[in-house]
């Protein structure tokens, strides 16, 4: 199930707000994410989290005017400045962290394995985020406080 991550309408503006955010019948926020791999699957691209210190996979809200694969490709562009080819659907992963603040909002992630096609020098969130390539072992260690992101990495075909 390959889907192109390239888009002719690349903008330098990130989508903001949650007015178009999708939720399921349980009230879980639907989030699309990617495990962006090099062509030879030896390294994965992680990005700096804006909310807390540390590295994460590119991900964000799946909005009502797009397919889930489109949301994943958009997040890859906005957060990491990459165009991707989606290779595999890695399935759903429930958020295991305690809910934020007093809200009971949880996230339900759908991750895709993707091959990075291009890495641009300028991208919408470049002021807020660093990006770096890591081996499986390095990435797994960086994601240790985020079990849902570790699971997505583990489900990928990345070389161990």
N, C-alpha and C positions, 0 to 999 in steps of 0.2 A: 504494500500500500504506500507508494511513493507520492508525495505531494510537493509541489514546488514552494519554496519559501521566498522566492523572489517576487518582488512587487514593483510595478511601475510607479506607484504612488508613494515612494519613500519620502517621509517627511522628517524634519528635525524636531518635531513636536511629539512628546509622549502624550498618550491619552491619560486624562486624570479624572478623578471622581468615580463614583459607583452608580451613576444614574442608569447606565446600560448593563449593569452587572447581572449575570445569570445566577439564580439560586435553584436548588432542587426542591422537591416536595418536603424534605426534612429541614429546609432552611439552611442547608450547607451552601457556602459560596463556592461556585465552580471555578477552578483555577487550571489554566493550561500551562504546561512547562516542558522544557526540553533538556535532554542530555546531549549537549553539542560536542561531537567527537571529530577528531582529525580523520582524514580519509583512510589512514591505515589503522584507525581505532586504538592507537597507543596512548593518546592523551585526550583529556576532556577540558573544555573551557569553563572555568568558574568565574563568577563576578562577585564583587564586594557588595555585601548587604548594605542598604542605606539605613535600615532601622537599628541594626546592632552590628558590632564588630564581627568580622568573619566572612567566609566565602559561602556562596549559595549557587544553585542552578538558576538560570533565567526562567522566570515564571510570573504569571499575573492573571488577573481576572479575565474570564472568558465572557465576552459581551454579546448581547442579543443580536447584533447585526453582523456576526461573523461565525464561521465554522470553527470548531475547536482547533483544528490544524492551523487555521489562519491566525487565531489568537496566539498560538505557540510561536509561529513565525514572526508575528508582530512583536511579541515580547523579546524574542531573540534579537531583533533589530533595535528596539528601543533601549533595552538594558545592556546588550553586549556589542552592538554594532556589527552584527554578522548576518549574512544571508545564508539560509540553510536549505537542505533537501531533507525532508522527513522520510526516514527509512522504516521505522517500526512504531507501532502503538504499544507502549509499555503498560497500558492499563491504568485503572484507578487506584489511588492510594489515599487512605484517610489520614487526616491531620491528627497526630497523636499528642500534640502539645495542648496544655490547658488553654481554654478560651481567653482571648484578649479582654482586658478590662472587665467590666461587669457583664458584657454581652455574652450570649451563649453561642455566638457565631463561630462556626467551625468551617474548615475548608475541605473540599473534596478535590484532590488533584488528579489530572489526567496528564501523564508524561509521555513524550515521544522521544525516540532516539533519532538523532539527526546528524547528518554530515555537514560540517561547515564548508561552504563554498567560497565565501569571501569574508574578509575581516576589514572593515573600513576604519580610516583614521579618525573620522568624526562621526558621532552618533548622538541621538537625542539625550541620553543620560550620561554622557562622557564626563561631565563636571562632577557627577555624584558617584560614579562607579569606576573602579579599576577592573581589569579583566586579566586572567592569567591561565596558562595551560598547566595541567597537572597529570601525573600518572594516576592509575587507579588507586594505588595505596595512599598516595598523597591526598587525593580528592576525598577518599573514604575517611581519612583522618580529619580533614578540614570540615567534613559534614557530620561529625560525630554528635553534635548537639541537635541535629535535625534528622531524626531517624527516617522520616518520610522521604527526604532527599537522598539519603544513603540507599534506601530501598530502590528508588528509581535508578540510581547508578548501578546497583547490583543486578537489576533486571536487564540492563543494557548488554550488548554484545562486546563491550569494550574489553581489550586484552588485559588480563590480570597480571 
